[in-house]
Amino acid sequence: MSTVPPVIAACLLVVLPWVVAFSGLDKFRLPKSAIATVGILLLATSLFAAAKLRVRFGRFSWESLFLVAIVYAGGHSLILGRYPASWVGLFNLSVYCLLFVSFVSLANPRFQRRIWLWIGAVLGAHSVLTVLQFYGLLPQVLDVGGRVLRGRLTPAGLLGEVNSGGFLFGLVSLIMVYYLVAEEDGRLRLVALLFLGLNLLGLAYTRTLTAVIGLIVCSAIWLVFHHWWLFRFKRDTARRSLVTLWLFLTVFLAGLVLVGREAGLSARLGSVWSLVQRGEWTVATAGRQPVYKLTGSMIGEKPFTGRGLNSFGEDFFYYKAESEAGQNVRLLSQPGAFREVHNEYLQVWVELGLLGLLLFLSLFAIPVIRSVVILRNEENGRRSYWIGILTIGLIFVGIDCLAFFPLHVTVTAFYIVFLLACLRYFQNPSGQESEAEVGWTPRKMLVGTAVLLLVTLVVGYVQSRKWEVNSQLEVAAFLLERASVGTYTAAQKRVFADEALSRLEAAEALAPVMPEVHNLRGSALMIAGRFSDAIVSYQRAAQRIPSPEVLTNLAAAFIADRQFSLAEESLTLALRYEPAYPKAMEARNYLARVRE
């Protein structure tokens, strides 16, 4: 049994990027979340059954910090949270804390170095897929109409989205540097060089500026660290090694520049820089700058208490549409609404208040400070370099959190937790912390294992229902798209709509709180002529994902049901969030005509 937990952990880390649904409205994120959640619980169960799940507590240990964070988030959710969003967030937080404890129980140095090399290989393969997808040569990346998607606005390989891909390519590139420098096996160095090149290739083709900037900053930190390491552990050969290093970097960087030009990264950097020079920060930051500004205003209203876990998506829409501060800020024109701040620090602050932010900051500050102390006293050169590279990787995560939300995305959060667990192994001061040994009787162990297995089965059942609903949603969306095409007769369109409605009603029975179900169901009901039912469905969708698109759909249902004043309210709210949203403007003009 003792060999089972590391096998499960290794499989999760290697297989998770490949998890994708070949059918479904969401082919990437939802399947990964389902597999990850069930896999984490299964890993913890196997560790518990093998008496390997240990929790180390101390005054300043990470486990104590995570326990405080869960208790705080739980209490916060009870007082200020909104069901089900806050409780879903609390469940996810608890599951990933369990994953951290599980990884810490396994993350001995040999396991760490082997697995990161495998991760380098997996991400290298995804880099190749990213290049193929960039040129439209990856047939798995299709829209609901069956067309092949291409370009950087589509998922990076099979990872889930371009930002996730860029983040992971950058992180793994940093980790691969260890094998190039500290490993003595020449063949292993060549393999690591290949994986490093492939991951940098993937980063270039995603053109993710957040990850590129983070990698540039961390590369500068690495150069300082590498020079320090050479003169401490390789003093006799330091000068010769540095000459070799700079020659290699010159050739390597020249190659990266050529790849960057082919991938369009150079052009993207130049375009963003010209926008910054002209002061067009909204476009230069892909719409983030005004979101940050409004989020700052939201924080100013409740800086200490926050608004509730997972509340940002709903609160931001109404704050933008209804507040004076929101009316003075223009966002990028788009049918949807921002669901994430694209800055983890601001999102934690606006949702969990100042204490939540301090707890989150300590997640980065404590490991980095401890690593600096350890590196000053470490006498083993190989071990020192590994700790240094892991720490620089964590700094990379912290930088990316400034313009991305990696801890809100399953595939990126999974590797961040593993990175933290790897660092945690080296930051366990003996004598300062107590380890909770598993000293239960066989009977209690059996009962505990059975309980964990039951929880795993229940969660797995819920996740499988979501996956099934996701598949039904794609079919329904395709049918509704067909029903909206003008080449079909009204009777034919009704057949499409009826079939879509049948699937959506089955999906609603499986997952009654998924807003996408209610939005599509409202569209099917509109085609079927059931306008009052469509209103109810659109209202349910708007409660969870308020956006210009959903509110315009709701307004159309009100107009069809001749409830003109309510239609005006919905359109006003949609246009106050996005004044240039064309469908809302068209609907408002149509409403004005039918009222005459």
C-alpha positions as CSV (number, residue, x, y, z in Angstrom):
1,M,0.0,0.0,0.0
2,S,2.9,2.4,0.7
3,T,3.8,2.5,-3.0
4,V,0.2,3.5,-4.0
5,P,0.2,7.2,-2.8
6,P,3.3,8.3,-4.7
7,V,2.0,6.6,-7.8
8,I,-1.3,8.4,-7.5
9,A,0.5,11.7,-6.9
10,A,2.8,11.2,-9.9
11,C,-0.1,10.2,-12.1
12,L,-2.1,13.3,-11.1
13,L,0.8,15.6,-11.8
14,V,1.6,14.0,-15.2
15,V,-1.9,13.3,-16.4
16,L,-3.8,16.3,-15.3
17,P,-2.7,18.6,-18.3
18,W,-4.0,15.9,-20.7
19,V,-7.5,15.7,-19.2
20,V,-9.9,17.2,-21.8
21,A,-13.4,16.5,-22.8
22,F,-13.9,16.0,-26.5
23,S,-17.5,17.0,-26.1
24,G,-19.0,19.7,-23.8
25,L,-19.4,23.4,-23.7
26,D,-16.3,23.6,-21.5
27,K,-13.8,21.1,-22.8
28,F,-10.9,22.1,-20.6
29,R,-11.5,23.6,-17.2
30,L,-14.4,21.6,-15.9
31,P,-12.9,18.1,-16.7
32,K,-9.6,19.1,-15.1
33,S,-11.4,20.3,-12.0
34,A,-13.4,17.1,-11.8
35,I,-10.4,14.8,-12.1
36,A,-8.3,17.0,-9.7
37,T,-10.9,17.1,-7.0
38,V,-11.5,13.4,-7.0
39,G,-7.8,12.7,-7.4
40,I,-6.9,14.8,-4.4
41,L,-9.4,13.0,-2.1
42,L,-8.2,9.6,-3.4
43,L,-4.6,10.5,-2.8
44,A,-5.4,11.6,0.8
45,T,-7.4,8.4,1.4
46,S,-4.5,6.2,0.2
47,L,-2.0,8.1,2.4
48,F,-4.3,7.8,5.4
49,A,-4.8,4.1,4.8
50,A,-1.0,3.6,4.6
51,A,-0.5,5.7,7.8
52,K,1.6,8.2,5.7
53,L,-0.6,11.3,6.0
54,R,1.2,13.4,8.6
55,V,0.5,17.0,9.6
56,R,3.3,19.1,11.1
57,F,2.2,21.9,13.3
58,G,4.3,24.7,14.9
59,R,4.0,28.3,15.8
60,F,4.9,29.5,12.3
61,S,4.4,26.4,10.2
62,W,2.6,26.5,6.9
63,E,0.1,23.9,8.1
64,S,-0.8,26.2,11.0
65,L,-1.1,29.1,8.6
66,F,-3.4,27.1,6.3
67,L,-5.5,26.0,9.3
68,V,-5.9,29.6,10.3
69,A,-6.8,30.5,6.7
70,I,-9.5,27.8,6.5
71,V,-11.0,28.8,9.9
72,Y,-11.0,32.4,8.9
73,A,-12.6,31.8,5.5
74,G,-15.2,29.5,7.1
75,G,-16.1,32.0,9.7
76,H,-16.1,34.8,7.1
77,S,-18.4,32.7,4.9
78,L,-20.8,32.1,7.8
79,I,-21.1,35.8,8.5
80,L,-20.7,37.5,5.1
81,G,-20.7,34.7,2.6
82,R,-23.4,33.9,0.0
83,Y,-24.6,30.3,-0.6
84,P,-23.5,28.5,-2.7
85,A,-20.6,30.5,-4.0
86,S,-18.8,31.1,-0.7
87,W,-19.2,27.5,0.4
88,V,-17.9,26.2,-3.0
89,G,-14.9,28.4,-2.5
90,L,-14.4,27.2,1.1
91,F,-14.6,23.5,-0.1
92,N,-12.0,24.2,-2.9
93,L,-9.7,25.9,-0.4
94,S,-10.0,22.9,2.0
95,V,-9.3,20.4,-0.7
96,Y,-6.2,22.2,-1.9
97,C,-4.9,22.5,1.7
98,L,-5.4,18.7,1.9
99,L,-3.5,18.4,-1.3
100,F,-0.6,20.4,0.2
101,V,-0.5,18.1,3.3
102,S,-0.6,15.1,1.0
103,F,2.3,16.3,-1.2
104,V,4.4,17.2,1.9
105,S,4.1,13.6,3.1
106,L,5.6,12.5,-0.2
107,A,7.9,15.2,-1.4
108,N,11.3,13.8,-0.5
109,P,14.1,15.2,-2.7
110,R,14.3,12.2,-5.0
111,F,10.6,12.2,-5.7
112,Q,10.6,16.0,-6.3
113,R,13.4,16.0,-8.9
114,R,12.0,13.0,-10.7
115,I,8.5,14.4,-10.9
116,W,9.5,17.9,-12.0
117,L,11.5,16.3,-14.9
118,W,8.4,14.4,-15.9
119,I,6.4,17.6,-15.7
120,G,9.0,19.2,-17.9
121,A,8.4,16.5,-20.5
122,V,4.6,16.8,-20.3
123,L,4.6,20.6,-20.6
124,G,7.1,20.3,-23.4
125,A,4.7,18.1,-25.3
126,H,1.9,20.7,-24.6
127,S,4.2,23.3,-26.0
128,V,4.3,21.4,-29.3
129,L,0.5,21.2,-29.2
130,T,0.4,25.0,-28.6
131,V,2.4,25.7,-31.7
132,L,0.2,23.4,-33.7
133,Q,-2.9,25.0,-32.3
134,F,-1.5,28.5,-33.1
135,Y,-1.4,27.5,-36.8
136,G,-4.8,25.8,-36.7
137,L,-3.4,22.3,-37.0
138,L,-4.8,20.9,-33.7
139,P,-8.2,19.3,-34.7
140,Q,-9.2,18.7,-31.0
141,V,-9.7,22.5,-30.5
142,L,-13.1,23.0,-32.0
143,D,-16.0,25.3,-31.4
144,V,-19.6,24.0,-31.1
145,G,-20.0,24.3,-34.8
146,G,-17.1,22.0,-35.5
147,R,-14.7,24.7,-36.8
148,V,-11.0,24.5,-35.9
149,L,-10.0,27.3,-33.6
150,R,-6.6,29.0,-34.0
151,G,-4.6,31.9,-32.5
152,R,-3.6,33.0,-29.0
153,L,-7.2,33.6,-27.8
154,T,-7.9,29.9,-27.8
155,P,-6.7,27.3,-25.3
156,A,-2.9,26.7,-25.1
157,G,-2.6,23.2,-26.3
158,L,-4.9,21.2,-24.0
159,L,-4.1,23.2,-20.9
160,G,-7.3,25.2,-20.6
161,E,-6.5,28.7,-21.7
162,V,-3.6,30.7,-23.0
163,N,-2.8,32.3,-19.6
164,S,-2.6,28.9,-17.9
165,G,-0.3,27.7,-20.7
166,G,2.0,30.7,-20.5
167,F,2.2,30.5,-16.7
168,L,3.1,26.8,-16.6
169,F,5.6,27.1,-19.5
170,G,7.4,29.9,-17.6
171,L,7.4,28.1,-14.3
172,V,8.7,24.8,-15.7
173,S,11.4,26.6,-17.7
174,L,12.7,28.0,-14.4
175,I,12.7,24.6,-12.7
176,M,14.6,23.0,-15.7
177,V,17.5,25.3,-15.0
178,Y,18.4,23.2,-12.0
179,Y,19.1,20.1,-14.0
180,L,21.3,22.1,-16.4
181,V,23.5,23.4,-13.7
182,A,23.4,21.1,-10.6
183,E,23.1,17.6,-12.2
184,E,26.3,15.8,-13.2
185,D,24.8,13.4,-15.7
186,G,25.5,14.8,-19.1
187,R,22.5,13.0,-20.7
188,L,20.2,14.4,-18.1
189,R,21.5,17.8,-18.9
190,L,20.7,17.4,-22.6
191,V,17.2,16.2,-21.7
192,A,16.6,19.2,-19.4
193,L,17.9,21.5,-22.2
194,L,15.4,20.0,-24.6
195,F,12.5,20.5,-22.1
196,L,13.7,24.0,-21.3
197,G,13.7,24.9,-25.0
198,L,10.3,23.4,-25.6
199,N,8.7,25.2,-22.7
200,L,10.2,28.5,-23.8
201,L,8.8,27.8,-27.2
202,G,5.4,27.3,-25.8
203,L,5.6,30.5,-23.8
204,A,6.7,32.5,-27.0
205,Y,3.7,31.1,-28.9
206,T,1.2,31.9,-26.1
207,R,2.5,35.5,-26.1
208,T,1.4,35.8,-22.5
209,L,3.0,39.0,-21.3
210,T,2.4,38.4,-17.6
211,A,4.4,35.2,-17.8
212,V,7.0,36.7,-20.0
213,I,7.6,39.6,-17.7
214,G,7.6,37.3,-14.7
215,L,10.2,35.1,-16.4
216,I,12.4,38.1,-17.3
217,V,12.4,39.3,-13.7
218,C,13.0,35.9,-12.2
219,S,15.8,35.3,-14.7
220,A,17.5,38.4,-13.4
221,I,17.1,37.0,-9.8
222,W,18.4,33.7,-11.0
223,L,21.6,35.3,-12.5
224,V,22.3,36.9,-9.1
225,F,21.7,33.7,-7.3
226,H,23.8,31.6,-9.8
227,H,26.8,34.0,-9.4
228,W,26.5,33.8,-5.7
229,W,26.2,30.0,-5.8
230,L,29.2,29.6,-8.1
231,F,31.5,31.7,-5.9
232,R,30.3,29.9,-2.8
233,F,30.4,26.2,-3.9
234,K,32.5,26.3,-7.1
235,R,35.0,28.9,-6.4
236,D,37.9,27.2,-8.2
237,T,36.0,27.0,-11.5
238,A,33.6,29.9,-11.1
239,R,35.3,32.3,-13.6
240,R,35.4,29.6,-16.4
241,S,31.9,28.6,-15.6
242,L,30.7,32.2,-16.0
243,V,32.4,32.6,-19.4
244,T,30.7,29.4,-20.6
245,L,27.4,30.6,-19.1
246,W,27.4,34.0,-20.9
247,L,28.4,32.5,-24.2
248,F,25.5,30.0,-23.9
249,L,23.1,32.7,-22.9
250,T,24.1,34.9,-25.9
251,V,23.4,32.1,-28.4
252,F,20.2,30.9,-26.5
253,L,18.8,34.5,-26.3
254,A,19.5,35.0,-30.0
255,G,17.5,31.9,-30.8
256,L,14.7,33.0,-28.5
257,V,14.5,36.4,-30.3
258,L,14.1,34.7,-33.6
259,V,11.4,32.4,-32.3
260,G,9.7,35.4,-30.6
261,R,9.5,37.2,-34.0
262,E,8.0,34.2,-35.7
263,A,5.5,33.7,-33.0
264,G,4.5,37.4,-33.0
265,L,5.7,37.9,-29.5
266,S,8.0,40.8,-30.5
267,A,5.2,42.5,-32.4
268,R,2.9,42.1,-29.4
269,L,5.5,43.6,-27.0
270,G,6.0,46.5,-29.4
271,S,2.3,47.1,-29.7
272,V,1.8,47.1,-26.0
273,W,4.7,49.4,-25.4
274,S,3.4,51.9,-28.0
275,L,0.0,51.8,-26.3
276,V,1.6,52.5,-22.9
277,Q,3.5,55.4,-24.4
278,R,0.2,56.9,-25.7
279,G,-1.4,56.3,-22.3
280,E,-3.9,53.8,-23.5
281,W,-3.6,51.6,-20.5
282,T,-7.0,49.9,-20.9
283,V,-6.1,48.3,-24.2
284,A,-2.4,47.8,-23.2
285,T,-3.4,45.7,-20.1
286,A,-6.2,43.8,-21.9
287,G,-8.8,45.6,-19.9
288,R,-7.2,45.0,-16.5
289,Q,-6.4,48.6,-15.5
290,P,-10.0,49.9,-15.2
291,V,-10.9,46.7,-13.4
292,Y,-8.1,47.2,-10.9
293,K,-9.3,50.8,-10.4
294,L,-12.9,49.8,-9.7
295,T,-11.7,47.0,-7.5
296,G,-9.7,49.5,-5.5
297,S,-12.9,51.5,-5.0
298,M,-14.8,48.4,-3.9
299,I,-12.0,47.6,-1.4
300,G,-12.2,51.2,-0.1
301,E,-15.9,50.6,0.9
302,K,-15.1,47.5,3.0
303,P,-11.3,47.3,3.5
304,F,-11.3,45.3,6.7
305,T,-14.3,42.9,6.3
306,G,-14.4,42.2,2.6
307,R,-17.5,41.2,0.6
308,G,-17.5,37.4,0.9
309,L,-15.6,34.5,-0.7
310,N,-16.3,34.1,-4.5
311,S,-18.5,37.3,-4.5
312,F,-16.4,39.4,-6.9
313,G,-18.1,38.3,-10.2
314,E,-21.5,39.4,-9.1
315,D,-20.5,42.4,-7.0
316,F,-18.3,43.9,-9.7
317,F,-21.0,43.9,-12.3
318,Y,-23.5,45.8,-10.1
319,Y,-20.8,48.1,-8.7
320,K,-19.8,49.0,-12.3
321,A,-23.4,49.4,-13.4
322,E,-24.9,51.2,-10.4
323,S,-22.2,53.1,-8.6
324,E,-20.9,56.6,-9.4
325,A,-17.4,55.4,-9.5
326,G,-18.4,52.7,-11.9
327,Q,-20.0,55.1,-14.3
328,N,-16.8,57.1,-14.5
329,V,-14.8,54.1,-15.7
330,R,-14.9,52.6,-19.2
331,L,-14.2,48.9,-19.7
332,L,-13.3,47.1,-22.8
333,S,-16.4,46.3,-24.9
334,Q,-17.4,42.7,-24.5
335,P,-20.7,40.8,-24.1
336,G,-19.7,39.2,-20.8
337,A,-18.6,40.7,-17.5
338,F,-15.4,40.3,-15.6
339,R,-15.6,37.3,-13.3
340,E,-12.1,37.6,-11.8
341,V,-10.0,40.7,-10.9
342,H,-7.0,39.2,-12.8
343,N,-5.0,40.1,-9.7
344,E,-5.0,37.5,-6.9
345,Y,-4.0,40.1,-4.2
346,L,-6.8,42.5,-5.0
347,Q,-9.3,39.7,-5.3
348,V,-8.4,38.2,-2.0
349,W,-8.6,41.7,-0.4
350,V,-12.0,42.6,-1.9
351,E,-13.5,39.2,-0.9
352,L,-11.8,38.4,2.4
353,G,-10.7,41.7,3.7
354,L,-7.4,42.9,5.1
355,L,-6.7,39.8,7.3
356,G,-7.4,37.6,4.3
357,L,-4.9,39.6,2.3
358,L,-2.2,39.3,5.0
359,L,-2.7,35.6,5.2
360,F,-2.4,35.3,1.5
361,L,0.8,37.5,1.4
362,S,2.3,35.3,4.1
363,L,2.0,32.4,1.7
364,F,4.7,33.9,-0.4
365,A,6.7,35.9,2.2
366,I,7.3,33.2,4.8
367,P,8.8,30.6,2.3
368,V,11.0,33.2,0.6
369,I,12.4,34.5,3.9
370,R,13.0,31.0,5.2
371,S,14.7,30.1,2.0
372,V,17.1,33.0,2.3
373,V,18.0,31.9,5.9
374,I,18.4,28.3,4.8
375,L,20.6,29.2,1.8
376,R,23.0,31.3,4.0
377,N,23.7,28.2,6.2
378,E,23.4,25.4,3.6
379,E,26.6,23.5,3.0
380,N,25.4,21.1,0.2
381,G,25.8,22.8,-3.2
382,R,23.2,20.6,-5.0
383,R,20.6,20.9,-2.3
384,S,21.3,24.7,-2.1
385,Y,20.7,25.1,-5.8
386,W,17.4,23.1,-5.7
387,I,16.1,25.2,-2.9
388,G,17.1,28.4,-4.7
389,I,15.4,27.4,-7.9
390,L,12.2,26.4,-6.1
391,T,12.2,29.8,-4.3
392,I,12.7,31.7,-7.6
393,G,9.8,29.6,-8.9
394,L,7.6,30.8,-6.0
395,I,8.6,34.4,-6.7
396,F,7.5,33.8,-10.3
397,V,4.1,32.7,-9.0
398,G,3.9,35.8,-6.9
399,I,4.7,38.1,-9.8
400,D,2.1,36.4,-12.1
401,C,-0.5,36.8,-9.4
402,L,-0.3,40.6,-10.1
403,A,-2.0,40.2,-13.5
404,F,-3.4,36.7,-13.5
405,F,-5.4,34.4,-11.2
406,P,-3.4,31.1,-11.2
407,L,-4.8,30.0,-7.8
408,H,-8.3,30.1,-9.2
409,V,-7.5,27.8,-12.1
410,T,-7.2,24.0,-11.3
411,V,-4.3,23.1,-13.6
412,T,-2.1,26.0,-12.4
413,A,-3.1,25.8,-8.7
414,F,-2.2,22.1,-8.7
415,Y,1.4,22.8,-9.6
416,I,1.7,25.8,-7.3
417,V,0.7,23.6,-4.4
418,F,3.3,21.0,-5.4
419,L,5.9,23.7,-5.6
420,L,5.0,24.9,-2.1
421,A,5.1,21.3,-0.8
422,C,8.6,20.8,-2.3
423,L,9.8,23.9,-0.5
424,R,8.1,22.9,2.7
425,Y,10.2,19.7,2.8
426,F,13.3,21.8,3.2
427,Q,11.8,24.3,5.6
428,N,10.8,22.0,8.5
429,P,13.1,23.1,11.4
430,S,13.6,20.1,13.6
431,G,12.7,20.5,17.2
432,Q,10.5,23.5,16.5
433,E,7.4,21.7,15.2
434,S,5.5,18.6,16.3
435,E,4.4,15.9,13.9
436,A,0.9,14.4,14.3
437,E,1.7,10.7,14.1
438,V,-1.0,8.3,13.1
439,G,-1.4,6.2,16.2
440,W,-4.9,4.9,15.7
441,T,-6.0,1.3,16.1
442,P,-6.6,-0.8,13.0
443,R,-10.3,-0.5,13.6
444,K,-10.2,3.3,13.7
445,M,-8.0,3.3,10.6
446,L,-10.5,1.2,8.8
447,V,-13.4,3.4,9.8
448,G,-11.5,6.6,8.8
449,T,-10.5,5.1,5.4
450,A,-14.1,4.1,4.8
451,V,-15.3,7.6,5.6
452,L,-12.7,9.2,3.2
453,L,-13.7,6.7,0.5
454,L,-17.3,7.6,1.0
455,V,-16.6,11.3,0.7
456,T,-14.5,10.6,-2.5
457,L,-17.4,8.6,-4.0
458,V,-19.9,11.4,-3.2
459,V,-17.7,14.1,-4.6
460,G,-17.0,11.9,-7.6
461,Y,-20.7,11.4,-8.2
462,V,-21.3,15.2,-8.1
463,Q,-18.4,15.9,-10.5
464,S,-19.6,13.2,-12.9
465,R,-23.0,14.9,-13.0
466,K,-21.4,18.2,-13.8
467,W,-19.4,16.6,-16.6
468,E,-22.6,15.0,-18.0
469,V,-24.4,18.4,-17.9
470,N,-21.4,20.0,-19.7
471,S,-21.9,17.5,-22.5
472,Q,-25.6,18.2,-22.7
473,L,-24.9,21.9,-22.8
474,E,-22.7,21.6,-25.9
475,V,-25.4,19.7,-27.8
476,A,-28.1,22.2,-26.7
477,A,-25.9,25.2,-27.7
478,F,-25.4,23.6,-31.2
479,L,-29.1,22.9,-31.6
480,L,-30.0,26.5,-30.6
481,E,-27.4,27.8,-33.1
482,R,-29.0,25.8,-35.8
483,A,-32.4,27.1,-34.7
484,S,-31.2,30.7,-35.1
485,V,-30.1,30.2,-38.7
486,G,-32.5,31.8,-41.2
487,T,-32.5,29.0,-43.8
488,Y,-34.8,26.8,-41.7
489,T,-38.6,27.1,-41.5
490,A,-40.3,28.0,-38.2
491,A,-41.4,24.4,-37.7
492,Q,-37.9,23.1,-38.2
493,K,-36.5,25.7,-35.8
494,R,-39.1,24.6,-33.2
495,V,-37.9,21.0,-33.6
496,F,-34.3,22.1,-32.8
497,A,-35.5,24.2,-29.9
498,D,-37.6,21.4,-28.5
499,E,-34.7,18.9,-28.6
500,A,-32.4,21.5,-26.9
501,L,-35.1,22.2,-24.3
502,S,-35.4,18.5,-23.5
503,R,-31.6,18.2,-23.0
504,L,-31.5,21.4,-20.9
505,E,-34.3,20.3,-18.6
506,A,-32.4,17.0,-18.0
507,A,-29.3,19.1,-17.3
508,E,-31.1,21.3,-14.9
509,A,-32.3,18.3,-12.9
510,L,-28.7,17.2,-12.6
511,A,-27.2,20.7,-11.8
512,P,-29.9,23.2,-10.9
513,V,-27.4,25.9,-9.9
514,M,-25.3,26.1,-13.1
515,P,-26.1,29.5,-14.7
516,E,-25.2,28.3,-18.2
517,V,-28.1,25.9,-18.1
518,H,-30.6,28.6,-17.3
519,N,-29.2,31.0,-19.9
520,L,-29.5,28.4,-22.7
521,R,-32.8,27.1,-21.4
522,G,-34.2,30.7,-21.6
523,S,-33.1,30.8,-25.3
524,A,-34.8,27.5,-26.0
525,L,-38.0,28.7,-24.3
526,M,-38.0,31.9,-26.3
527,I,-37.9,29.9,-29.6
528,A,-40.7,27.7,-28.2
529,G,-42.8,30.8,-27.5
530,R,-42.9,30.2,-23.7
531,F,-41.9,33.8,-22.8
532,S,-42.9,33.8,-19.1
533,D,-40.9,30.6,-18.5
534,A,-37.9,32.1,-20.4
535,I,-38.0,35.1,-18.1
536,V,-37.7,32.9,-15.1
537,S,-34.7,31.0,-16.6
538,Y,-32.9,34.2,-17.6
539,Q,-33.5,35.7,-14.1
540,R,-31.9,32.6,-12.5
541,A,-28.9,33.0,-14.9
542,A,-28.6,36.7,-14.1
543,Q,-28.5,36.0,-10.4
544,R,-25.3,34.0,-10.8
545,I,-23.6,35.5,-13.9
546,P,-25.0,39.1,-14.4
547,S,-23.6,40.4,-17.7
548,P,-24.8,42.5,-20.6
549,E,-25.5,39.4,-22.7
550,V,-27.7,37.7,-20.1
551,L,-29.6,40.9,-19.2
552,T,-30.2,41.7,-22.9
553,N,-31.6,38.1,-23.2
554,L,-33.8,38.8,-20.2
555,A,-35.0,42.1,-21.8
556,A,-35.9,40.3,-25.0
557,A,-38.0,37.9,-23.0
558,F,-39.7,40.8,-21.2
559,I,-40.4,42.5,-24.6
560,A,-41.9,39.3,-26.0
561,D,-44.1,39.0,-22.9
562,R,-45.0,42.7,-23.3
563,Q,-43.6,43.7,-19.9
564,F,-41.9,46.8,-21.4
565,S,-41.0,48.6,-18.2
566,L,-39.1,45.6,-16.9
567,A,-37.4,45.2,-20.2
568,E,-36.3,48.9,-20.0
569,E,-34.8,48.2,-16.5
570,S,-32.8,45.2,-17.8
571,L,-31.5,47.1,-20.8
572,T,-30.6,50.1,-18.7
573,L,-28.6,47.9,-16.3
574,A,-26.8,46.2,-19.2
575,L,-25.9,49.5,-20.9
576,R,-24.8,51.1,-17.7
577,Y,-22.2,48.3,-17.4
578,E,-21.3,48.3,-21.2
579,P,-22.7,51.4,-22.9
580,A,-21.5,50.2,-26.4
581,Y,-22.9,46.7,-26.2
582,P,-24.5,46.4,-29.7
583,K,-27.2,43.9,-28.9
584,A,-28.5,45.9,-26.0
585,M,-28.6,49.0,-28.1
586,E,-30.5,47.2,-30.8
587,A,-32.9,45.8,-28.2
588,R,-33.5,49.3,-26.8
589,N,-34.2,50.7,-30.3
590,Y,-36.6,47.9,-30.9
591,L,-38.3,48.5,-27.6
592,A,-38.8,52.1,-28.5
593,R,-40.5,51.1,-31.7
594,V,-42.9,48.6,-30.2
595,R,-43.9,51.1,-27.5
596,E,-45.0,53.7,-30.1
